[in-house]
Amino acid sequence: MSKLKLSKSSLQQQRDQLKLFKKLLPSLDLKRRQLTVEAKKAREELEQAKTTVQELEAKIGQELPMLEFFQTELQGLVKMTDYSMITQNVVGVKLPSLQKIECVVKDYSRFLMPPWVDVLVQRLKDAAEQRVRAKIATERVEIIDKAVRRVTQRVNLFDKILIPGAQKNIKRIQIFLGDTERTAVINSKLAKGKQTVKGYSLKEEAFE
């Protein structure tokens, strides 16, 4: 850290910095509060995605109890092969969002298999999509939490270090400049006083 210069130019520099810090702090704090709200929303979305996955899996068992008799034939019926995402900008933070998933359905004969297999295919696709959404929701929570920590650190830096530091520097420079000015005034008065006393002495010597 560079040594603080106790000068008028340094005083103006500290005042300019203080003004800038105070201008930036409200916007940083607003962003922190907005991100905190988004973090809460992301956690709610994550819990909802997990709940939906559980509900879909339970629904499959409830709607299609006959599955247990076709486990061998239906094994690997639906397999998710890929998924694509888009990027959302939320309060300046880039977050992943699911665009679509790609699934491969195992060939099966609609003549030999019961009609409810078509329903099963759709339920399995839905469950696969929700599992991906839960995975992405977890990533969103992690990214937003990291952003909240980062902006909170910046808010604390401005609020607890930079602004008080600039205020302290300004006060220190003002005290130094004030003391210097008072010392200069006193020295000037003393110098004038000495000249006056010396002038009287010369006059007195002239009358001797």
ZASEMI-201107 format. One record per residue (C-alpha): residue number from 1; x, y, z. Coordinates in steps of 0.05 Angstrom, whole numbers, plus 5000, padded with zeros to 4 digits. Example, Ala and Ser with C-alpha at 12.3 -4.5 7.8 and 13.67 -1.06 7.14 Angstrom:
% ZASEMI-201107
@resi->1 | c1->5246 | c2->4910 | c3->5156
@resi->2 | c1->5273 | c2->4979 | c3->5143
***
This chain:
% ZASEMI-201107
@resi->1 | c1->5000 | c2->5000 | c3->5000
@resi->2 | c1->5028 | c2->5069 | c3->4980
@resi->3 | c1->5040 | c2->5120 | c3->5035
@resi->4 | c1->4986 | c2->5172 | c3->5043
@resi->5 | c1->5009 | c2->5240 | c3->5018
@resi->6 | c1->4989 | c2->5296 | c3->5065
@resi->7 | c1->4975 | c2->5349 | c3->5012
@resi->8 | c1->4917 | c2->5388 | c3->4982
@resi->9 | c1->4919 | c2->5347 | c3->4918
@resi->10 | c1->4917 | c2->5283 | c3->4959
@resi->11 | c1->4858 | c2->5311 | c3->4998
@resi->12 | c1->4819 | c2->5324 | c3->4934
@resi->13 | c1->4836 | c2->5255 | c3->4909
@resi->14 | c1->4810 | c2->5223 | c3->4973
@resi->15 | c1->4746 | c2->5265 | c3->4969
@resi->16 | c1->4735 | c2->5243 | c3->4897
@resi->17 | c1->4746 | c2->5170 | c3->4916
@resi->18 | c1->4697 | c2->5177 | c3->4975
@resi->19 | c1->4645 | c2->5207 | c3->4928
@resi->20 | c1->4654 | c2->5149 | c3->4879
@resi->21 | c1->4651 | c2->5096 | c3->4934
@resi->22 | c1->4587 | c2->5126 | c3->4962
@resi->23 | c1->4557 | c2->5128 | c3->4892
@resi->24 | c1->4574 | c2->5055 | c3->4877
@resi->25 | c1->4552 | c2->5026 | c3->4944
@resi->26 | c1->4476 | c2->5033 | c3->4935
@resi->27 | c1->4477 | c2->4998 | c3->4867
@resi->28 | c1->4520 | c2->4942 | c3->4894
@resi->29 | c1->4474 | c2->4933 | c3->4954
@resi->30 | c1->4413 | c2->4933 | c3->4908
@resi->31 | c1->4446 | c2->4879 | c3->4865
@resi->32 | c1->4461 | c2->4839 | c3->4929
@resi->33 | c1->4388 | c2->4842 | c3->4950
@resi->34 | c1->4363 | c2->4824 | c3->4880
@resi->35 | c1->4410 | c2->4764 | c3->4877
@resi->36 | c1->4389 | c2->4742 | c3->4946
@resi->37 | c1->4317 | c2->4740 | c3->4921
@resi->38 | c1->4338 | c2->4702 | c3->4859
@resi->39 | c1->4378 | c2->4653 | c3->4902
@resi->40 | c1->4316 | c2->4639 | c3->4943
@resi->41 | c1->4275 | c2->4629 | c3->4880
@resi->42 | c1->4328 | c2->4582 | c3->4851
@resi->43 | c1->4326 | c2->4539 | c3->4914
@resi->44 | c1->4250 | c2->4536 | c3->4910
@resi->45 | c1->4255 | c2->4514 | c3->4837
@resi->46 | c1->4306 | c2->4461 | c3->4856
@resi->47 | c1->4260 | c2->4433 | c3->4910
@resi->48 | c1->4202 | c2->4435 | c3->4862
@resi->49 | c1->4241 | c2->4397 | c3->4809
@resi->50 | c1->4262 | c2->4343 | c3->4859
@resi->51 | c1->4190 | c2->4337 | c3->4883
@resi->52 | c1->4165 | c2->4331 | c3->4811
@resi->53 | c1->4214 | c2->4275 | c3->4796
@resi->54 | c1->4190 | c2->4237 | c3->4858
@resi->55 | c1->4118 | c2->4248 | c3->4840
@resi->56 | c1->4127 | c2->4225 | c3->4768
@resi->57 | c1->4164 | c2->4162 | c3->4789
@resi->58 | c1->4110 | c2->4147 | c3->4840
@resi->59 | c1->4056 | c2->4162 | c3->4789
@resi->60 | c1->4086 | c2->4111 | c3->4741
@resi->61 | c1->4080 | c2->4057 | c3->4794
@resi->62 | c1->4009 | c2->4077 | c3->4812
@resi->63 | c1->3982 | c2->4084 | c3->4741
@resi->64 | c1->4018 | c2->4023 | c3->4713
@resi->65 | c1->4022 | c2->3969 | c3->4766
@resi->66 | c1->4026 | c2->3917 | c3->4711
@resi->67 | c1->4097 | c2->3939 | c3->4696
@resi->68 | c1->4125 | c2->3886 | c3->4742
@resi->69 | c1->4102 | c2->3833 | c3->4693
@resi->70 | c1->4139 | c2->3865 | c3->4634
@resi->71 | c1->4204 | c2->3887 | c3->4666
@resi->72 | c1->4247 | c2->3845 | c3->4620
@resi->73 | c1->4213 | c2->3867 | c3->4556
@resi->74 | c1->4212 | c2->3941 | c3->4577
@resi->75 | c1->4282 | c2->3947 | c3->4605
@resi->76 | c1->4318 | c2->4006 | c3->4573
@resi->77 | c1->4253 | c2->4028 | c3->4538
@resi->78 | c1->4271 | c2->4102 | c3->4542
@resi->79 | c1->4342 | c2->4129 | c3->4545
@resi->80 | c1->4360 | c2->4202 | c3->4548
@resi->81 | c1->4419 | c2->4214 | c3->4500
@resi->82 | c1->4430 | c2->4289 | c3->4504
@resi->83 | c1->4401 | c2->4355 | c3->4525
@resi->84 | c1->4413 | c2->4428 | c3->4504
@resi->85 | c1->4412 | c2->4491 | c3->4545
@resi->86 | c1->4406 | c2->4566 | c3->4536
@resi->87 | c1->4436 | c2->4620 | c3->4579
@resi->88 | c1->4393 | c2->4668 | c3->4619
@resi->89 | c1->4418 | c2->4735 | c3->4644
@resi->90 | c1->4391 | c2->4745 | c3->4714
@resi->91 | c1->4414 | c2->4810 | c3->4748
@resi->92 | c1->4479 | c2->4807 | c3->4708
@resi->93 | c1->4492 | c2->4733 | c3->4725
@resi->94 | c1->4491 | c2->4681 | c3->4669
@resi->95 | c1->4449 | c2->4621 | c3->4688
@resi->96 | c1->4437 | c2->4556 | c3->4650
@resi->97 | c1->4366 | c2->4539 | c3->4630
@resi->98 | c1->4341 | c2->4475 | c3->4598
@resi->99 | c1->4319 | c2->4482 | c3->4526
@resi->100 | c1->4303 | c2->4410 | c3->4506
@resi->101 | c1->4323 | c2->4338 | c3->4518
@resi->102 | c1->4335 | c2->4283 | c3->4468
@resi->103 | c1->4312 | c2->4212 | c3->4483
@resi->104 | c1->4317 | c2->4148 | c3->4445
@resi->105 | c1->4259 | c2->4100 | c3->4450
@resi->106 | c1->4273 | c2->4026 | c3->4444
@resi->107 | c1->4236 | c2->3993 | c3->4386
@resi->108 | c1->4176 | c2->3954 | c3->4408
@resi->109 | c1->4117 | c2->3924 | c3->4371
@resi->110 | c1->4052 | c2->3960 | c3->4383
@resi->111 | c1->4016 | c2->3896 | c3->4363
@resi->112 | c1->4051 | c2->3853 | c3->4414
@resi->113 | c1->4057 | c2->3903 | c3->4471
@resi->114 | c1->3996 | c2->3930 | c3->4509
@resi->115 | c1->3972 | c2->4000 | c3->4491
@resi->116 | c1->3992 | c2->4029 | c3->4559
@resi->117 | c1->4066 | c2->4024 | c3->4538
@resi->118 | c1->4056 | c2->4088 | c3->4499
@resi->119 | c1->4035 | c2->4122 | c3->4563
@resi->120 | c1->4096 | c2->4093 | c3->4598
@resi->121 | c1->4142 | c2->4121 | c3->4544
@resi->122 | c1->4115 | c2->4191 | c3->4556
@resi->123 | c1->4120 | c2->4184 | c3->4632
@resi->124 | c1->4192 | c2->4161 | c3->4626
@resi->125 | c1->4209 | c2->4220 | c3->4580
@resi->126 | c1->4176 | c2->4268 | c3->4630
@resi->127 | c1->4215 | c2->4238 | c3->4687
@resi->128 | c1->4281 | c2->4243 | c3->4648
@resi->129 | c1->4267 | c2->4316 | c3->4633
@resi->130 | c1->4252 | c2->4332 | c3->4706
@resi->131 | c1->4316 | c2->4298 | c3->4729
@resi->132 | c1->4355 | c2->4342 | c3->4681
@resi->133 | c1->4317 | c2->4403 | c3->4706
@resi->134 | c1->4335 | c2->4384 | c3->4777
@resi->135 | c1->4408 | c2->4377 | c3->4757
@resi->136 | c1->4408 | c2->4446 | c3->4723
@resi->137 | c1->4370 | c2->4476 | c3->4782
@resi->138 | c1->4426 | c2->4452 | c3->4827
@resi->139 | c1->4477 | c2->4487 | c3->4782
@resi->140 | c1->4435 | c2->4551 | c3->4782
@resi->141 | c1->4434 | c2->4551 | c3->4859
@resi->142 | c1->4509 | c2->4543 | c3->4862
@resi->143 | c1->4522 | c2->4598 | c3->4811
@resi->144 | c1->4475 | c2->4648 | c3->4845
@resi->145 | c1->4501 | c2->4632 | c3->4914
@resi->146 | c1->4571 | c2->4645 | c3->4889
@resi->147 | c1->4549 | c2->4711 | c3->4859
@resi->148 | c1->4514 | c2->4731 | c3->4924
@resi->149 | c1->4578 | c2->4717 | c3->4963
@resi->150 | c1->4620 | c2->4757 | c3->4913
@resi->151 | c1->4575 | c2->4818 | c3->4913
@resi->152 | c1->4567 | c2->4815 | c3->4989
@resi->153 | c1->4643 | c2->4817 | c3->4995
@resi->154 | c1->4644 | c2->4879 | c3->4951
@resi->155 | c1->4589 | c2->4912 | c3->4991
@resi->156 | c1->4628 | c2->4898 | c3->5055
@resi->157 | c1->4692 | c2->4923 | c3->5023
@resi->158 | c1->4660 | c2->4990 | c3->5005
@resi->159 | c1->4619 | c2->4997 | c3->5068
@resi->160 | c1->4669 | c2->4974 | c3->5120
@resi->161 | c1->4737 | c2->4988 | c3->5090
@resi->162 | c1->4740 | c2->5035 | c3->5030
@resi->163 | c1->4690 | c2->5088 | c3->5053
@resi->164 | c1->4714 | c2->5090 | c3->5126
@resi->165 | c1->4786 | c2->5089 | c3->5101
@resi->166 | c1->4775 | c2->5149 | c3->5055
@resi->167 | c1->4739 | c2->5186 | c3->5110
@resi->168 | c1->4797 | c2->5172 | c3->5158
@resi->169 | c1->4848 | c2->5195 | c3->5106
@resi->170 | c1->4809 | c2->5259 | c3->5093
@resi->171 | c1->4807 | c2->5275 | c3->5167
@resi->172 | c1->4881 | c2->5260 | c3->5175
@resi->173 | c1->4900 | c2->5305 | c3->5116
@resi->174 | c1->4854 | c2->5361 | c3->5140
@resi->175 | c1->4885 | c2->5358 | c3->5210
@resi->176 | c1->4955 | c2->5359 | c3->5180
@resi->177 | c1->4940 | c2->5417 | c3->5133
@resi->178 | c1->4905 | c2->5455 | c3->5189
@resi->179 | c1->4965 | c2->5446 | c3->5236
@resi->180 | c1->5012 | c2->5466 | c3->5180
@resi->181 | c1->4971 | c2->5529 | c3->5165
@resi->182 | c1->4968 | c2->5548 | c3->5239
@resi->183 | c1->5042 | c2->5537 | c3->5246
@resi->184 | c1->5055 | c2->5581 | c3->5185
@resi->185 | c1->5010 | c2->5636 | c3->5214
@resi->186 | c1->5046 | c2->5633 | c3->5281
@resi->187 | c1->5114 | c2->5634 | c3->5248
@resi->188 | c1->5092 | c2->5693 | c3->5206
@resi->189 | c1->5069 | c2->5732 | c3->5267
@resi->190 | c1->5133 | c2->5715 | c3->5304
@resi->191 | c1->5174 | c2->5739 | c3->5245
@resi->192 | c1->5135 | c2->5804 | c3->5242
@resi->193 | c1->5143 | c2->5812 | c3->5317
@resi->194 | c1->5218 | c2->5804 | c3->5313
@resi->195 | c1->5222 | c2->5856 | c3->5257
@resi->196 | c1->5181 | c2->5905 | c3->5300
@resi->197 | c1->5225 | c2->5895 | c3->5361
@resi->198 | c1->5287 | c2->5903 | c3->5318
@resi->199 | c1->5260 | c2->5967 | c3->5289
@resi->200 | c1->5249 | c2->5997 | c3->5359
@resi->201 | c1->5320 | c2->5979 | c3->5378
@resi->202 | c1->5348 | c2->6015 | c3->5318
@resi->203 | c1->5308 | c2->6077 | c3->5334
@resi->204 | c1->5332 | c2->6077 | c3->5406
@resi->205 | c1->5404 | c2->6071 | c3->5384
@resi->206 | c1->5395 | c2->6130 | c3->5337
@resi->207 | c1->5378 | c2->6176 | c3->5396
@resi->208 | c1->5440 | c2->6158 | c3->5437
***
